[in-house]
Amino acid sequence: MSILACLIAAWSVAAAPRDSLPFRLEDAPGMLRAPESAGVFEPAGVVVDAFGRSFVTDAQTHRLARFEPDGSWAGSEGTLGSDPGQFRRPGAVVLHGTLDLVVLDRENFRIVRYDLLGRFLGVLVDLTDPALEARLGRIDPVDLASDRGGALAVADRDGDRVLMFDVSGGFVRALGGFGGDAGSFHGLSGLAYGPRGELVTVERIGARVQRLEPGGRVAAHWSLPKIAGDGAMPVAVSAKDLIAVADEKSGRLWLFDSAGQLLATRSGLARPRAVTFAPDGSLLVAESAGAGVRRLIARPVLADSTRAE
């Protein structure tokens, strides 16, 4: 058993007081910020490729920004508009297979595709396509996820459902629907794929996290603190099945294991709108009111205590 697994197994966190949680989330070097010459910066989505390069959507200036592995600015693409290569308040950005990435162009109701050099490759899914609307009705996309093979999942807030698309952008099926039962959603706000194709969802009104197996069966679910108000509730899953959930409204973040056991918390974040795990295991948090992307590392409390002795 790994050291991490031993630490998790040793703690019954659900009933434990906050100061006895086995990990704490610490700031790490590598804050991503736009240079002054780039103007206003409102991070709304973030992803890191296998080479350590970061891609951040900017909802204020309607662009996709790129950062080198050392955190330096590498440029940006996009302007306000609905033409090819333009955005209207872009949100989530995720890797699409290994060679490109996709962006949820929220107010244009579409998913657009770019290569890892920032070159526009086209519209992958048009959520206002008449054939799609005839089948599904109006779609209000609030989050986007992609599995390792490039299949996509879209969180539809209006329908409280997850819309599944194949790697080519073809519609496959819908999951969920309004309700409080397992497999249904109440205030669907965020989703992310895990390393084995499982889908993790977050509901603001239902104050719940659900982990769905690739076939759609609910493998686990657990409650979150009930938080009033609106705003994003992004979620990310690491290669080791750690699950990070943030609340934009309160500025809080929680770290869970795959069964829902609480491992660490963090407060005081500046409206976290997106979270993602980097290949090195660190957690990146896009702070929309902080004009940057913060990097966090989970430090074992037990290990620190042992060294102190």
C-alpha positions in Angstrom: 0.0 0.0 0.0 1.3 3.5 -0.9 2.2 6.0 1.8 -0.8 8.1 0.7 -3.2 5.2 0.9 -1.9 4.4 4.4 -2.4 8.0 5.6 -5.9 8.0 4.2 -6.8 4.7 5.7 -5.5 5.8 9.1 -8.0 8.6 9.4 -11.7 8.6 9.9 -12.1 12.2 8.6 -15.8 12.5 8.1 -16.5 12.8 11.9 -13.1 14.4 12.7 -12.6 18.1 13.6 -11.1 20.3 10.9 -7.7 20.6 12.6 -7.3 16.8 12.5 -7.5 16.5 8.8 -4.6 14.5 7.4 -3.5 17.1 4.8 -3.3 20.8 4.4 -3.3 22.7 1.1 -0.3 25.0 0.9 0.6 27.6 -1.7 3.4 26.6 -4.1 5.5 28.7 -6.4 4.2 29.2 -9.9 1.3 31.7 -9.8 0.1 32.3 -13.3 -0.6 36.0 -14.1 -1.0 38.0 -17.3 1.6 40.8 -17.9 0.3 44.3 -17.5 0.6 44.8 -21.3 -2.0 42.0 -21.7 -4.7 44.0 -19.9 -7.4 42.8 -17.6 -7.3 39.1 -16.7 -10.3 37.0 -15.5 -9.4 33.3 -15.4 -12.4 31.1 -16.0 -10.9 27.8 -17.0 -7.4 26.1 -16.8 -5.7 23.0 -18.0 -2.1 21.7 -18.1 -0.7 19.6 -20.9 1.8 16.7 -20.6 4.7 19.2 -21.1 3.7 21.4 -18.3 2.3 24.2 -20.5 -0.9 25.9 -19.1 -3.9 27.1 -21.0 -6.2 29.6 -19.3 -9.5 31.0 -20.6 -10.1 34.7 -19.9 -13.8 35.5 -19.6 -13.2 39.3 -19.4 -11.3 39.8 -22.6 -12.7 36.7 -24.4 -9.4 34.9 -25.2 -7.4 31.7 -24.6 -4.1 32.5 -22.8 -1.0 30.3 -22.9 1.8 29.9 -20.3 5.1 28.1 -20.5 6.1 25.5 -18.0 8.0 28.1 -16.0 4.9 30.2 -15.7 5.9 32.9 -18.3 3.3 34.4 -20.6 3.3 32.7 -24.1 0.6 34.8 -25.7 -3.1 34.5 -26.3 -5.7 34.0 -29.0 -9.3 35.2 -29.5 -11.3 38.4 -29.3 -14.9 39.2 -28.5 -17.3 37.9 -31.2 -19.0 34.9 -32.8 -16.8 34.4 -35.8 -14.2 31.5 -36.1 -11.5 32.1 -33.5 -13.6 34.5 -31.4 -15.3 33.9 -28.0 -18.1 35.2 -25.8 -17.1 34.6 -22.2 -15.2 31.3 -22.6 -15.3 28.9 -19.7 -13.9 25.5 -19.2 -10.9 24.3 -21.2 -9.8 20.7 -21.3 -7.4 18.5 -23.1 -9.0 16.6 -26.1 -6.9 13.5 -26.5 -3.2 14.2 -26.6 -2.7 16.6 -29.5 -5.3 19.4 -28.9 -7.7 21.0 -26.5 -11.3 22.2 -26.5 -12.9 25.3 -25.0 -16.5 25.8 -23.8 -17.5 29.0 -25.6 -20.4 29.6 -23.3 -22.3 32.6 -24.7 -21.8 31.3 -28.2 -23.2 27.9 -27.1 -20.5 25.9 -28.7 -17.4 23.8 -28.1 -14.3 24.9 -30.1 -11.1 23.1 -30.8 -7.5 24.3 -30.7 -4.1 22.7 -31.1 -1.5 22.9 -28.4 0.2 25.9 -30.1 -3.1 27.9 -29.8 -4.2 27.5 -33.4 -7.9 27.4 -34.0 -9.1 24.1 -35.5 -12.8 24.7 -35.8 -16.1 24.2 -34.0 -16.4 20.7 -32.6 -20.0 20.9 -31.2 -22.6 23.6 -32.0 -25.1 23.4 -29.1 -27.6 25.5 -31.1 -27.6 23.1 -34.1 -31.3 22.7 -35.0 -31.1 18.9 -35.2 -29.6 18.8 -31.7 -32.1 21.3 -30.3 -34.9 19.3 -31.8 -33.8 16.3 -29.9 -32.7 17.9 -26.6 -34.3 21.3 -26.4 -32.5 24.4 -25.1 -29.0 23.7 -23.6 -27.4 25.9 -21.0 -23.8 24.7 -20.8 -21.9 25.5 -17.6 -19.0 23.1 -17.6 -17.1 20.7 -19.9 -15.0 17.5 -19.3 -13.1 15.2 -21.6 -11.9 11.7 -20.9 -8.5 10.3 -22.0 -9.8 9.3 -25.3 -11.4 12.6 -26.1 -15.0 11.8 -25.4 -16.8 14.9 -24.0 -19.4 15.6 -21.3 -21.3 18.8 -21.0 -23.1 20.0 -17.8 -26.5 21.4 -18.9 -27.8 23.6 -16.1 -31.3 24.1 -17.5 -31.9 20.4 -17.9 -29.9 19.2 -14.8 -28.4 16.6 -17.1 -25.0 15.5 -18.5 -24.8 15.4 -22.3 -22.3 13.0 -23.7 -20.5 13.4 -27.1 -18.0 11.2 -28.8 -14.5 12.3 -29.8 -15.8 13.7 -33.1 -18.5 15.8 -31.4 -21.4 13.5 -32.2 -24.1 13.3 -29.6 -24.3 9.9 -27.8 -26.7 10.2 -24.9 -27.9 12.2 -21.9 -27.5 11.2 -18.2 -29.5 12.3 -15.2 -32.3 14.8 -15.1 -33.8 16.9 -12.3 -34.2 15.1 -9.0 -32.7 14.2 -5.7 -32.2 10.5 -6.2 -28.8 9.0 -7.0 -28.0 9.6 -10.7 -30.3 12.7 -10.9 -29.2 16.2 -10.3 -30.4 19.4 -8.6 -28.4 22.4 -9.6 -25.7 20.7 -11.7 -22.7 23.0 -11.6 -19.5 21.1 -12.4 -18.1 17.8 -13.7 -14.8 16.1 -14.4 -13.6 12.8 -15.7 -11.4 10.5 -13.5 -8.4 8.4 -14.7 -10.5 5.3 -15.5 -13.4 7.0 -17.3 -15.6 7.6 -14.2 -17.5 10.9 -14.1 -17.6 13.1 -11.0 -20.4 15.7 -10.8 -21.2 18.5 -8.3 -24.6 20.0 -7.5 -24.9 23.4 -5.9 -28.6 23.3 -4.8 -28.4 19.6 -4.0 -25.1 20.2 -2.2 -23.8 16.8 -3.4 -20.9 15.1 -5.2 -21.6 12.0 -7.2 -19.1 9.6 -8.8 -20.5 7.7 -11.8 -19.0 4.7 -13.4 -18.5 4.8 -17.2 -21.9 3.0 -17.7 -23.7 5.6 -15.6 -24.2 3.7 -12.4 -23.5 5.7 -9.2 -20.5 4.3 -7.5 -20.4 6.8 -4.6 -22.0 10.1 -3.5 -21.6 12.4 -0.5 -22.8 15.8 0.7 -21.3 19.2 0.7 -22.0 22.1 3.0 -25.2 23.8 1.9 -24.1 27.2 0.4 -26.6 29.8 -0.8 -26.2 31.8 -3.9 -25.0 31.1 -7.5 -21.6 30.7 -9.1 -19.4 27.9 -10.3 -18.6 24.8 -8.4 -15.7 23.3 -10.3 -14.3 19.9 -9.7 -11.1 18.1 -10.8 -9.9 14.5 -10.4 -6.2 13.6 -10.1 -4.4 10.5 -11.5 -4.5 9.1 -8.0 -8.3 9.6 -7.6 -8.2 12.6 -5.4 -11.2 14.9 -6.0 -11.0 18.7 -5.5 -14.2 20.7 -5.4 -14.3 24.5 -5.1 -17.1 27.0 -4.5 -16.8 30.3 -6.3 -19.3 32.1 -4.1 -17.6 31.3 -0.7 -14.0 31.0 -1.9 -13.7 27.5 -0.3 -12.1 24.3 -1.6 -12.4 20.7 -0.4 -10.1 17.8 -1.2 -11.7 14.3 -1.0 -10.6 10.7 -1.7 -12.7 8.8 -4.2 -15.1 7.6 -1.6 -15.9 11.1 -0.3 -13.6 11.1 2.7 -12.5 14.7 3.5 -8.7 15.1 3.4 -8.2 18.8 3.4 -9.9 22.2 3.1 -8.9 25.7 2.0 -10.7 29.0 2.4 -10.1 32.6 1.4 -9.8 31.9 -2.3 -10.7 34.8 -4.7 -13.8 33.4 -6.5 -12.3 30.1 -7.7 -14.0 29.4 -11.0 -11.9 26.4 -12.3 -9.6 23.7 -10.8 -7.3 21.2 -12.4 -4.6 18.8 -11.4 -1.2 19.2 -13.1 0.9 16.2 -14.2 3.1 16.7 -11.1 0.1 16.3 -8.8 -0.2 20.0 -7.8 -3.7 21.6 -7.9 -4.2 24.7 -10.0 -7.1 27.1 -9.0 -8.3 29.8 -11.4 -9.3 32.7 -9.2 -11.6 35.0 -11.3 -11.4 37.8 -8.8 -7.7 37.3 -8.1 -6.6 37.8 -11.7 -4.4 34.7 -11.6 -4.1 31.0 -11.3 -2.9 29.7 -7.9 -0.9 26.5 -7.4 -1.6 24.4 -4.3 0.1 21.3 -2.9 -1.4 18.8 -0.4 1.1 18.3 2.4 0.6 15.4 4.9 0.1 16.7 8.4 1.3 13.4 9.9 4.6 13.5 8.0 5.2 17.1 9.2 4.5 16.1 12.8 6.8 13.2 12.6 9.7 15.3 11.4 9.0 17.9 14.2 9.5 15.1 16.8 
